[in-house]
Amino acid sequence: MGHRVANGLVGGGLGLSKVVERQRLIRAYREETGETEIDMRKVAEFAVAKGWPLPEPADPLDTLAKQFAEAARQEIRRDPKTGHPYRANHAVPRGQLSFSWVDIDDPKTKPESMRASLVMRREQMVDDGLQLTFDYEHWNSIRPPEEHIELPMDLSFDIALRRAAMDDDESDGEDKEP
């Protein structure tokens, strides 16, 4: 089995050894250079100089599919009633690492597909929040109290503020003359 982190398994079986090797090389780079904030491209150059093999080039069809997925993810539309932006396309999990895409406005999009997409994104937020909590708790445990960092994890107020700011920006735009 692999090691667990907040969002599940890291590596596992054969993949874990590669991840651990990469982590060791990152630590070696930090030790050798003395840098505390590192650029991963420089780490990659360091690794290659140490004899680390370059990965096989990506399959061009996989690369193109990723480009289409990114384009789908970035398509933003505006709700005609509220003027709020929303994502047009949503990834729906179809197995461990497989996704299909649905258009939120397509009447043929099934509610269970949209729900699966939204639940997956919410779970990603929860995983990020959990790992963030572990990270700042560790920071606080190794630092003096005056360096402690506290972050509220209830994001409701932050979301409400950003929505209000968007609404203000939109109403400001309506009052301005061209």
Contacts in CASP RR format, 6 or more apart in sequence:
PFRMAT RR
TARGET T0000
AUTHOR 0000-0000-0000
METHOD contacts of the structure
MODEL  1
MGHRVANGLVGGGLGLSKVVERQRLIRAYREETGETEIDMRKVAEFAVAK
GWPLPEPADPLDTLAKQFAEAARQEIRRDPKTGHPYRANHAVPRGQLSFS
WVDIDDPKTKPESMRASLVMRREQMVDDGLQLTFDYEHWNSIRPPEEHIE
LPMDLSFDIALRRAAMDDDESDGEDKEP
1 9 0 8 1.000
1 12 0 8 1.000
1 13 0 8 1.000
2 9 0 8 1.000
2 10 0 8 1.000
2 11 0 8 1.000
2 12 0 8 1.000
2 13 0 8 1.000
2 16 0 8 1.000
3 9 0 8 1.000
3 10 0 8 1.000
3 11 0 8 1.000
3 12 0 8 1.000
3 16 0 8 1.000
4 10 0 8 1.000
5 131 0 8 1.000
6 127 0 8 1.000
6 128 0 8 1.000
6 129 0 8 1.000
6 130 0 8 1.000
6 131 0 8 1.000
6 134 0 8 1.000
7 124 0 8 1.000
7 127 0 8 1.000
7 128 0 8 1.000
7 130 0 8 1.000
7 131 0 8 1.000
8 127 0 8 1.000
10 16 0 8 1.000
10 19 0 8 1.000
11 18 0 8 1.000
11 19 0 8 1.000
25 43 0 8 1.000
25 46 0 8 1.000
25 47 0 8 1.000
25 50 0 8 1.000
25 52 0 8 1.000
26 38 0 8 1.000
26 43 0 8 1.000
29 35 0 8 1.000
29 38 0 8 1.000
29 42 0 8 1.000
29 43 0 8 1.000
29 46 0 8 1.000
29 47 0 8 1.000
30 36 0 8 1.000
30 38 0 8 1.000
32 46 0 8 1.000
33 46 0 8 1.000
48 54 0 8 1.000
69 91 0 8 1.000
69 99 0 8 1.000
69 101 0 8 1.000
72 88 0 8 1.000
72 89 0 8 1.000
72 91 0 8 1.000
72 101 0 8 1.000
73 87 0 8 1.000
73 89 0 8 1.000
73 91 0 8 1.000
75 87 0 8 1.000
75 88 0 8 1.000
75 89 0 8 1.000
76 85 0 8 1.000
76 86 0 8 1.000
76 87 0 8 1.000
76 88 0 8 1.000
77 85 0 8 1.000
77 86 0 8 1.000
77 88 0 8 1.000
77 105 0 8 1.000
78 84 0 8 1.000
78 85 0 8 1.000
78 86 0 8 1.000
79 85 0 8 1.000
79 86 0 8 1.000
83 170 0 8 1.000
84 163 0 8 1.000
84 166 0 8 1.000
86 104 0 8 1.000
87 104 0 8 1.000
88 103 0 8 1.000
88 104 0 8 1.000
88 105 0 8 1.000
89 101 0 8 1.000
89 102 0 8 1.000
89 103 0 8 1.000
89 104 0 8 1.000
90 101 0 8 1.000
90 102 0 8 1.000
90 104 0 8 1.000
90 113 0 8 1.000
90 114 0 8 1.000
90 117 0 8 1.000
90 118 0 8 1.000
91 99 0 8 1.000
91 100 0 8 1.000
91 101 0 8 1.000
91 117 0 8 1.000
91 120 0 8 1.000
92 99 0 8 1.000
92 100 0 8 1.000
92 101 0 8 1.000
92 102 0 8 1.000
92 113 0 8 1.000
92 114 0 8 1.000
92 116 0 8 1.000
92 117 0 8 1.000
92 120 0 8 1.000
93 99 0 8 1.000
93 116 0 8 1.000
93 117 0 8 1.000
93 120 0 8 1.000
94 100 0 8 1.000
100 113 0 8 1.000
102 109 0 8 1.000
102 110 0 8 1.000
102 113 0 8 1.000
102 114 0 8 1.000
102 117 0 8 1.000
103 109 0 8 1.000
104 114 0 8 1.000
129 153 0 8 1.000
132 151 0 8 1.000
132 153 0 8 1.000
133 151 0 8 1.000
133 153 0 8 1.000
136 149 0 8 1.000
136 150 0 8 1.000
136 151 0 8 1.000
139 147 0 8 1.000
139 148 0 8 1.000
139 149 0 8 1.000
140 148 0 8 1.000
140 149 0 8 1.000
140 150 0 8 1.000
END
